[in-house]
Amino acid sequence: MTEEKPSLRKGTANTQIIGFQLPASVAKEVKTEASQRNVPLNKLFSKIWETYQEKKRGS
């Protein structure tokens, strides 16, 4: 049985780091959008994913 390491940051016990690469131009656009909305990248991605799932269910 593997043991989960306790999180050192508050509120991250149910989170997981995922990593992927984007073309530099796309990464810049995403970072700019997050900055303009004043939200962290993970929150923006969560909103994008939620919107995608809603659209997928509606199709």
N, C-alpha and C positions, 0 to 999 in steps of 0.2 A: 504494500500500500504506500503510495506517495503522500507525503505530507506537504500541504500548502504552506508557504512562508507567510507569516503575518505581514500585512501591509504597513509600511512606514508612513504612508500618507493617509490622512483622514478621508473616508468616503471612497476608497478604491478597492475595498474587499471583494466586490462583485464585478470587477473590471478586468480586462485582459488587453495587453498590448498586441496590436497587429501592425505589421509593417508592409508597406508596398511602395513602389516607386512610381512616380508620375513624370511625364515630360516637364521640363523646367518651366515652360510657358503655362502649363495647366497648374502646376504647383503655385506659381506666382499669382495666378487668378484666384485660386482657392484661398490663399493666405490673405490676399487683398479683400476678398469678400468677407472673410471672418473678421478682419480688422474693421471694415466698414460697419459690420453688424455688431461689433464689440462683443464677440463671442469667441471662445477658444475653438481650435480646429476640431476637437472631438465632439463638441456640441453641434457644430455646423455639419459634420459628417452624420451624426445621429439624426439630425433633421432631414438631411438629404435622403438617408436610408428610409426613414419613416415615410417621406413623400413618395419615394420609389415603390415601397410596399403597398401603399394606398392606391397608387395608380395601377399597379400590377393586379391587385384584387378587383379593381373596377373594370379591367379589360376582359 
